[in-house]
Structures are given as C-alpha cells and as structure tokens.
Amino acid sequence: MSRVVLVTGGARSGKSRFAEGLAEKYAPLRGYLATGEAGDTEMTQRIARHQGRRGPEWQTVEEPLRVAEAIRAHEARFNVMLLDCVTLWISNLLFRCPGGAAEALAQVESFAGGFGSLTTPLVIVTNEVGMGIVPEHPISRSFRDLAGEANEIIAAAADEVYVTISGLPLRLK
Ligand SMILES: Nc1nc2c(ncn2[C@@H]2O[C@H](COP(=O)(O)OP(=O)(O)OP(=O)(O)O)[C@@H](O)[C@H]2O)c(=O)[nH]1
C-alpha cells in the first residue's frame, strides 16, 4: 500500500508549491497529473507558471476527467505522482457528466476507495472553496457543496492531510 497525502488550501495559498515539495522527497521520475485545461488566456498563463516551476524531473500527464484511470495507467513509470487538482476535476465532472453532482461524487468515492491498491505514493492538491459567502447561483452552491464533500471523502481515506494558509502548511492528519 502506498502513501496518500492530501494538501488543501485557498487560491494562491502555496498549496501546489508545498505539494511539489512533498513529492520532491521522492526520487525522480515524478508524474504531474493535471486536471486543468488551457481554455483561455488566463488559464494558459496559470499553467505556464506551474510548468515553469517544474523541472525535467517531472513528466506531465493531462487528464481532465478519468483521473483514477490515468493514475493506474501511469503509476508504474513514476516514483511518486502529484494530482493537481481535485477541484478542477470535479468541476469538469459536474459540467460534463449527465449524472451531475451525484455522478461526480460517485467517482470521487471510487477514486478514494482505490487508495489501498496504489503502487506509487500519491500527493493530491485540492481547494478549500466553501469558506466565503453563500454563492448567489444554485450551480455555484452545488459546486461548493460537492467540493466540500469530495475533500471530506478524500481526507478520510488519505494517510496525511495538510492545509496551507498564507504560504504556511498546517498538518491536520
Ligand atoms: N493542463 C495542464 N494544467 C496544468 C499544468 N500545470 C498546472 N496545471 C493546472 O494549473 C492549476 C493550478 O493553477 P493556479 O490556479 O495558478 O493555482 P492556485 O490555486 O492559484 O495556486 P496555488 O495555491 O499555488 O496552487 C491546476 O488545476 C493544474 O491542473 C500542465 O502542465 N498542464
């Protein structure tokens, strides 16, 4: 059984950098599983910022939907994998799966249920999205609730959990 670590935090809280540091304790080669997509200029710039930080010891796998399958397909190639991030994954599922939030949550449950059979350590990045004001639109509230539920499911199954605030990590589990 391989170790699973979850890192949660707000936007630009330093969670990706901290998660990369955890993964860099393992020898190369390291796999970076990106769920983000370069749909517009802003996202292209965000992705470029992340890519610029990762060195040649990282290889990128891009998969917006079939995250568990991508990990299974690639884990044997790497000494560690980093999934960045759960929030965009479930957002992609919410908007593209016919079953909406229920189907997205079922996929998260199946993903977390498979941690015990991973053969490579996994570091997972997610976002704390539910700490602000209640969103005005129902779809935003649905996403906020899904994100909270997904984080709770993954945190319960993970071996270690951290939150980053203002660039500083705090161990929760
Ligand atoms: N497709 C793709 N996406 C990437 C790549 N590198 C990073 N990303 C995505 O970039 C997203 C994170 O970017 P940001 O929005 O800048 O992160 P942030 O939450 O503001 O900042 P941090 O707290 O530092 O993580 C993640 O969802 C990744 O999936 C890549 O090589 N390809």
The ligand as an ORCA input file, in Angstrom:
! r2SCAN-3c Opt
* xyz 0 1
  N      -3.229     21.103    -18.477
  C      -2.272     21.453    -17.601
  N      -2.660     22.030    -16.449
  C      -1.701     22.360    -15.558
  C      -0.320     22.105    -15.810
  N       0.375     22.556    -14.740
  C      -0.526     23.056    -13.873
  N      -1.784     22.944    -14.352
  C      -3.040     23.332    -13.713
  O      -2.927     24.579    -13.064
  C      -3.891     24.621    -11.992
  C      -3.384     25.392    -10.786
  O      -3.109     26.726    -11.140
  P      -3.454     28.008    -10.211
  O      -4.894     28.326    -10.377
  O      -2.470     29.063    -10.547
  O      -3.205     27.522     -8.704
  P      -3.571     28.351     -7.418
  O      -4.636     27.574     -6.706
  O      -3.914     29.779     -7.732
  O      -2.234     28.457     -6.610
  P      -1.527     27.512     -5.579
  O      -2.191     27.670     -4.244
  O      -0.094     27.962     -5.582
  O      -1.659     26.115     -6.112
  C      -4.155     23.173    -11.593
  O      -5.525     22.911    -11.697
  C      -3.388     22.328    -12.625
  O      -4.190     21.283    -13.141
  C       0.046     21.480    -17.042
  O       1.215     21.224    -17.330
  N      -0.977     21.192    -17.899
*
